[in-house]
Amino acid sequence: MARLRLKTLREMNDPDLTDKLSELNADLAKLRAEGAKGTLKKQTGDIRWIRRDIARIMTILNERGSKRNHDNA
């Protein structure tokens, strides 16, 4: 899985970001289940990067949401 760059994430619109967020959450759940079963092999480091990508997307969405709320007030 390729890591997501902040520049490319900022260029995406909100629906694309939410789609990517749900995709990453599904991947993370799959990797965690494999880890619990003991079948996780070389993807142990992927969990860290997926968590960070999820955090990046959520930060961007929250920044955009707070910016909209601030502009409306």
N, C-alpha and C positions, 0 to 999 in steps of 0.2 A: 504494500500500500504506500502510495506516495504521500509525503507530508504536505500539508496545506500551508501555503505562504499567506502571511497577513495581507499583502497587497492584493492577491487574487480574491481573498475573502471579502475585502472591503469593496471590491468591484462588483460583487454579487448582490442581487436584490434580496429582499426579505424572504419571499417564498422559496427561492433557491437555497438560502441559508437554512431555513427550517427543514427543507428536504434533506440537505446534507447532514444536519444535526440528527435527524431521525435515523439516517443511514449509519452514521457513526455510533449512535447509541445501540443499534442492533448489532453492529460489529463488536462493540465492547462487551455486550451481553454474551455473544457467542464465544469470545475469547475467555471470558470469565468462567463460563460453563465448562469449556475445555480444560481450563486450569483446575477447576474443582474436581473434574474427573481424572486428571492426571495425564491427559493426552496432549497437553500444550507443549509444543517442541520449540521451534525456533522463533515463535512469535511472542515470546515473553516480553521483549522490549517494545513490541507494538502497542501493548496496553498503555504504556506511559505516553506515547505520542498521540494515541487516540484520545486519551483523557485531556491532553493539552489542546488538541484541535477542538474538542468539544468546548473547552473553556474559552478559547479564542472566539468561536462562533457565538457563544452565549454573551460574551462581553460586547461584541459588535452589536448584537440585537438589543442588548440592554442600553448601550450608548445611543442607539438610534431611537429607542423608545423614550428615553429620558429627554432626548433632544426635542422630540415631537411634543412631549408634555410640557417642556419648558417654553417652546414656541407658542403653544396654545394658551398658556397662562397669561 
